[in-house]
C-alpha cells in the first residue's frame, strides 16, 4: 500500500467486529483495530504450515505401512493438487455468498474433515482421498488470510509476518511428525494432533470474525463475483505472477517434501535422524521471511528476488555435488533462507500492479491456483523418481529456480497505486 493511501484513509479504519463492506474492505486498516483478526489469520497460516511440511517426513513410514512405491505416494500430491484447483475457482463465489470470515471457517472445517479420515490409519485409497479435503481447505483459507492481510497498513510487513508464522508451522511439523513416527508404533497419530489443533483454528476464526459471519460482503452481494473472476483471469499481470507462484511454491514444497526421502535413499541416511533436517530447511525458510522482509522492500523487490534466486541456485548446486549429509543440512537451510521471502514479496508486488478493485479476486485466485504448484511439482518429481530414482530432485529444483527467474523477469515494473 502506498503511503498516500495510508495517510489519507488510515483514520477511517473499520472496527474489527464490524461487517465488511466494499469501501471498508479496500481501505487500509490500523493493525491495532484488527489485532484479534490478525492473530486468527496468522494461526490459520500456522495450521497450513503444520499441514504442508509433515508429509515429506512421513513418506519413509507410509511406504512400508501400505506397501506402496514412490509413484503411489506421488498420487497423494496429485489429489492434493486437485483440491487446490477446485478451491482456486470456487473461492470468489464462496466468499461472495458467505464473506471472508465464513469462507475461512468453511475452509478450516474442510481441512479438519481430511484429518478425520487420516488419523486412524484408514485403507490407502481413503488416506489418499483425504488429501483432497486438506488441499481444498488450506487453499480456501490461504486465499482469505492473504486478502485480509493486504488491507492492513504496512501490508508488506504484515505479509512477511503472516508467512513467517506459516514458516513456524513448517519448522515444528517435521520435528513433531518425525518424533511421533520414530518413537511411537503409529505414525498417523500426527494427524490426530493436527486435527485437534484444527478444531481450535475453527473456533478461533469463528470467534474473531463473528460479527457478520456467513454474511456476504456488500461488494459481492451485488452479483459481481462472476464479473470479478472474469476480469481477474483476463489480467496479464495476474497470470505472470500466477506462473511465478506456481513454480515457486512447487520448488518450496518439492524441496521440503522429498528432502528426507532423498537423504534416505540416495545419501543412505537414517530416517530417524535425517528426518530432523527437514526442519533445518523450514527454519531457514522462516528466518528468510523475517530477516529479509524490510531489506527486500528497501532495496527493491525486483532486484533482490533475482539476487536471492542466484544464491539459492548456488546452494542447490552445492547440495547436489557434495554427498555429505552435514553439508547437505547446511545448504538446504540457506536454500530455504533465500527463497523464503518470494511468496510475500510477490503478493505485495501484485497489489502494486493491478487495480484495487481486483485485489480480492486476484489475491484469492493467485493464492489458490499459484499454490497448486505445491502439489503438482512434488507429484511430477515422485512420478519421475519412481522410474529413475530421486537423483532427479536436484535437476528438477534447478529447473524450477530458472523458471521462477523467467517469470519474475516478465513481471512489469512497479508503479504506485493511489486512490
C-alpha positions in Angstrom: 0.0 0.0 0.0 1.3 3.4 -0.8 2.0 6.0 2.0 -0.6 8.3 0.3 -3.3 5.8 0.8 -2.3 5.1 4.4 -2.2 8.7 5.3 -5.5 9.5 3.6 -7.5 6.6 4.9 -5.8 5.3 8.0 -8.2 7.2 10.3 -11.2 5.6 8.6 -10.2 2.0 9.6 -13.2 -0.1 10.4 -13.5 -1.7 13.8 -12.6 -5.4 13.7 -16.1 -6.5 14.7 -17.9 -4.6 12.0 -19.3 -6.4 8.9 -17.2 -6.0 5.8 -18.3 -3.6 3.1 -16.8 -2.7 -0.3 -15.3 0.5 0.8 -14.2 -0.7 4.2 -12.6 -3.8 2.8 -10.4 -1.8 0.4 -9.3 0.8 2.9 -6.1 0.1 4.9 -6.8 -0.8 8.5 -4.7 0.0 11.5 -3.3 -3.1 13.0 -4.4 -2.1 16.5 -8.0 -2.1 15.2 -8.0 -5.6 13.9 -5.5 -7.3 16.2 -7.7 -10.3 17.0 -8.3 -11.0 13.3 -4.5 -10.7 12.6 -4.0 -13.3 15.3 -6.6 -15.7 14.0 -5.5 -15.4 10.3 -1.9 -15.9 11.4 -3.0 -19.0 13.4 -4.7 -20.3 10.2 -1.4 -19.8 8.4 0.4 -21.7 11.2 -2.0 -24.6 10.6 -1.2 -24.5 6.9 2.4 -24.9 7.7 1.7 -27.8 10.1 -0.2 -29.4 7.2 2.3 -28.8 4.4 5.6 -29.8 6.0 4.8 -33.1 7.7 4.1 -35.4 4.8 7.6 -35.5 3.4 9.0 -36.6 6.7 6.3 -39.4 6.9 7.0 -40.8 3.5 9.6 -43.4 4.7 7.0 -44.6 7.2 4.0 -44.5 4.9 5.6 -46.7 2.2 6.2 -49.8 4.4 2.9 -49.4 6.2 0.9 -49.5 3.0 3.4 -51.4 0.9 3.5 -48.7 -1.8 6.2 -47.3 -4.1 7.1 -43.7 -5.0 4.5 -43.5 -7.7 1.6 -44.4 -5.4 2.9 -41.9 -2.8 3.1 -39.2 -5.5 -0.6 -39.7 -6.3 -1.2 -38.1 -2.9 0.3 -34.9 -4.2 -1.9 -35.2 -7.3 -5.1 -35.5 -5.2 -3.9 -32.6 -3.1 -3.4 -30.6 -6.4 -7.0 -31.2 -7.4 -8.2 -29.8 -4.1 -6.2 -26.6 -4.6 -7.5 -26.2 -8.2 -11.1 -26.6 -7.1 -10.6 -24.1 -4.4 -8.9 -21.6 -6.7 -12.1 -21.3 -8.9 -14.6 -21.7 -6.1 -13.0 -19.1 -3.7 -14.6 -16.0 -5.2 -18.0 -17.5 -5.4 -17.9 -18.9 -1.9 -16.7 -15.6 -0.5 -19.4 -13.7 -2.4 -22.0 -15.7 -0.5 -20.6 -16.1 3.0 -17.9 -13.4 3.3 -14.3 -13.6 4.4 -14.9 -15.0 7.9 -17.4 -17.6 6.6 -15.0 -18.8 3.9 -12.2 -19.1 6.5 -14.4 -21.2 8.8 -15.6 -23.4 5.9 -12.0 -23.9 4.8 -10.8 -24.8 8.3 -13.7 -27.2 8.6 -12.9 -28.9 5.3 -9.3 -29.2 6.4 -10.3 -31.0 9.6 -12.5 -33.4 7.6 -9.3 -34.5 5.9 -7.6 -35.2 9.2 -10.6 -37.2 10.5 -10.0 -39.5 7.5 -6.3 -39.9 8.2 -5.6 -40.2 11.9 -7.0 -43.7 12.4 -4.9 -45.4 9.8 -7.5 -46.0 7.1 -7.1 -48.1 3.9 -4.7 -46.5 1.5 -7.4 -45.2 -1.1 -9.2 -43.4 1.7 -6.0 -42.0 3.1 -5.2 -40.6 -0.4 -8.7 -39.2 -0.8 -8.3 -37.3 2.4 -5.7 -35.0 0.9 -8.3 -33.6 -1.5 -10.0 -32.1 1.6 -6.9 -30.8 3.2 -5.8 -29.3 -0.1 -9.1 -27.6 -0.7 -9.5 -26.4 2.9 -6.0 -25.0 3.2 -6.4 -23.3 -0.2 -9.6 -21.5 0.8 -8.0 -20.2 4.0 -4.8 -19.2 2.2 -6.7 -17.0 -0.2 -8.6 -15.3 2.6 -5.8 -14.7 5.0 -3.7 -13.1 2.3 -6.7 -11.0 1.1 -7.3 -9.8 4.7 -3.6 -9.0 5.3 -3.2 -6.7 2.3 -5.9 -4.5 3.9 -3.8 -3.8 7.0 -1.5 -0.8 7.0 2.2 -1.6 6.1 1.0 -4.6 4.2 4.4 -5.7 3.1 5.5 -6.1 6.7 2.3 -7.9 7.8 2.6 -10.3 4.8 6.1 -11.1 5.9 4.9 -11.8 9.4 2.0 -13.9 8.1 4.2 -16.1 6.0 6.8 -16.3 8.7 4.2 -17.7 11.0 3.4 -20.2 8.3 7.1 -21.0 8.4 7.0 -21.6 12.1 4.4 -24.3 11.4 6.7 -25.8 8.8 9.5 -25.9 11.3 7.5 -27.6 14.0 5.7 -30.1 11.7 8.8 -32.2 10.8 10.1 -32.2 14.3 6.8 -33.4 15.7 6.0 -35.8 12.9 9.4 -37.4 13.0 9.3 -37.7 16.8 5.9 -39.4 16.6 6.8 -41.7 13.7 10.2 -42.7 15.2 9.1 -43.2 18.8 5.5 -44.5 18.5 4.1 -47.5 16.7 1.6 -45.5 14.8 2.9 -42.5 12.7 -0.7 -41.4 11.7 -1.2 -40.1 15.3 0.4 -36.9 13.9 -2.9 -36.3 12.1 -4.8 -36.7 15.3 -2.7 -33.9 16.8 -3.3 -31.5 13.9 -7.0 -32.4 13.9 -7.2 -31.2 17.5 -5.3 -28.0 16.6 -7.5 -27.6 13.6 -10.6 -27.6 15.8 -9.0 -24.8 17.8 -8.5 -23.0 14.4 -12.2 -23.3 13.5 -13.3 -21.9 16.9 -10.7 -19.1 16.7 -11.8 -17.9 13.3 -15.5 -18.2 14.1 -15.0 -16.0 17.2 -12.8 -13.3 15.7 -15.0 -12.9 12.6 -18.2 -13.5 14.5 -19.8 -10.2 13.5 -21.3 -10.7 10.1 -20.1 -14.3 10.0 -21.5 -16.1 6.9 -22.9 -12.8 5.6 -21.8 -11.8 2.1 -19.6 -8.8 1.6 -21.6 -5.8 0.2 -19.2 -5.6 -2.7 -20.0 -9.2 -3.7 -23.6 -9.3 -2.7 -24.5 -7.3 -5.8 -23.6 -10.2 -8.0 -20.2 -9.0 -9.0 -18.3 -12.3 -8.2 -18.5 -13.6 -11.8 -17.5 -10.3 -13.3 -14.6 -10.0 -10.9 -13.4 -13.5 -11.7 -13.6 -12.8 -15.5 -11.6 -9.6 -15.1 -9.1 -11.3 -12.9 -8.4 -14.2 -15.3 -8.0 -11.9 -18.2 -5.4 -9.7 -16.5 -1.9 -10.4 -17.9 0.0 -9.5 -14.8 -2.1 -11.8 -12.7 -1.1 -14.7 -14.9 2.6 -13.8 -14.9 2.6 -13.8 -11.1 0.5 -16.9 -11.1 3.3 -18.6 -13.0 5.8 -17.2 -10.6 3.9 -18.5 -7.6 3.1 -21.8 -9.2 6.8 -22.6 -9.8 8.0 -21.0 -6.5 5.6 -22.9 -4.2 6.3 -26.0 -6.3 10.1 -25.6 -5.6 9.5 -24.9 -1.9 7.3 -28.0 -1.3 9.3 -30.2 -3.6 12.5 -29.4 -1.7 10.9 -29.8 1.7 8.7 -32.7 0.7 11.3 -35.0 -0.9 14.3 -33.9 1.1 14.1 -36.7 3.7 13.4 -39.4 1.2 16.3 -38.2 -0.9 18.7 -38.3 2.1 17.4 -41.8 3.0 17.5 -43.4 -0.5 20.4 -41.5 -2.1 22.6 -40.4 0.8 21.8 -43.6 2.8 20.7 -41.6 5.9 18.9 -43.0 8.9 15.2 -41.8 8.6 15.1 -41.3 12.4 17.9 -38.8 12.2 17.7 -37.1 8.8 14.0 -36.5 9.4 15.0 -33.6 11.5 17.0 -32.0 8.7 13.7 -31.0 7.1 13.2 -28.6 10.0 16.5 -27.1 9.1 15.2 -26.2 5.6 12.0 -24.8 7.0 13.9 -22.9 9.7 16.0 -21.1 7.1 12.8 -20.5 5.1 11.1 -18.9 8.1 14.1 -16.8 9.1 14.4 -15.5 5.5 10.8 -14.2 5.6 11.5 -12.4 8.9 15.1 -11.1 8.3 14.8 -10.2 4.6 11.3 -8.6 4.5 12.3 -5.0 5.2 15.7 -5.4 3.4 13.9 -6.5 0.3 11.4 -3.7 0.4 14.0 -1.0 1.0 16.4 -2.2 -1.7 13.7 -3.0 -4.3 11.7 -6.2 -4.7 12.6 -6.7 -8.4 16.4 -6.6 -7.9 16.5 -8.6 -4.7 14.5 -11.5 -5.9 16.9 -12.0 -8.8 19.8 -11.9 -6.2 18.0 -14.5 -4.0 17.4 -16.8 -6.9 21.1 -16.8 -7.8 22.1 -17.5 -4.3 19.5 -20.3 -4.0 20.9 -21.9 -7.2 24.4 -21.9 -5.7 23.1 -23.6 -2.6 21.2 -26.2 -4.7 24.3 -27.0 -6.7 26.4 -27.4 -3.6 23.7 -29.8 -2.2 23.9 -31.8 -5.4 27.7 -32.0 -5.8 28.7 -32.6 -2.2 27.5 -36.0 -1.0 27.8 -35.3 2.7 24.7 -35.2 4.9 26.1 -32.4 7.2 26.9 -30.2 4.2 23.5 -31.0 2.8 21.8 -29.9 6.0 23.6 -26.6 5.9 23.0 -25.9 2.3 19.3 -26.7 2.5 19.0 -24.3 5.4 20.4 -21.5 3.3 18.3 -22.6 0.3 15.2 -22.1 2.5 16.6 -18.7 3.7 17.0 -17.3 0.3 13.7 -18.5 -1.3 11.6 -17.8 1.8 10.7 -14.2 1.0 9.4 -14.9 -2.5 5.8 -15.5 -1.7 5.0 -12.5 0.5 7.1 -10.3 -1.8 5.2 -11.5 -4.9 1.8 -10.9 -3.2 2.9 -7.3 -2.2 4.1 -6.6 -5.8 0.8 -7.9 -7.1 -1.2 -5.3 -5.1 1.0 -2.6 -6.6 0.5 -3.7 -10.2 -3.3 -4.3 -10.5 -6.3 -2.0 -9.9 -7.6 -2.0 -6.3 -11.0 -3.4 -7.3 -9.3 -6.6 -8.5 -7.3 -7.1 -5.3 -9.7 -9.5 -3.7 -10.3 -11.6 -6.8 -6.6 -11.7 -7.8 -5.3 -12.5 -4.3 -7.8 -15.3 -4.0 -7.2 -16.7 -7.4 -3.4 -16.3 -7.2 -3.1 -17.7 -3.7 -5.1 -20.8 -4.6 -4.1 -21.6 -8.2 -0.5 -20.4 -7.7 -0.2 -22.7 -4.6 -1.4 -25.6 -6.7 2.3 -25.9 -7.6 2.8 -27.3 -4.1 1.1 -30.4 -5.2 1.9 -30.5 -9.0 5.7 -30.5 -8.9 6.1 -32.8 -5.9 3.9 -35.3 -7.8 5.9 -34.9 -11.0 9.1 -35.4 -9.0 7.9 -38.5 -7.4 6.4 -39.9 -10.6 9.7 -39.5 -12.4 11.7 -40.7 -9.4 9.7 -43.9 -9.4 11.4 -44.8 -12.7 14.9 -43.3 -12.4 15.4 -42.6 -8.7 15.3 -39.4 -6.6 18.5 -38.1 -8.2 16.0 -36.2 -10.3 15.3 -33.9 -7.3 18.3 -31.7 -8.0 17.8 -31.1 -11.7 14.1 -30.5 -11.0 14.9 -27.9 -8.4 17.4 -26.0 -10.6 14.8 -26.1 -13.4 12.2 -24.6 -11.1 14.6 -21.8 -10.0 15.3 -21.0 -13.6 11.6 -20.9 -14.4 11.0 -18.6 -11.4 13.6 -16.2 -12.7 12.0 -16.1 -16.1 8.5 -15.3 -14.8 9.9 -12.7 -12.5 11.7 -11.0 -15.4 8.4 -10.6 -17.2 6.7 -9.0 -14.1 6.0 -5.4 -15.0 7.9 -2.7 -13.1 6.0 -1.5 -10.1 4.0 1.7 -10.1 2.5 3.4 -7.1 -1.3 3.0 -6.9 -3.2 5.7 -5.1 -6.9 6.3 -4.6 
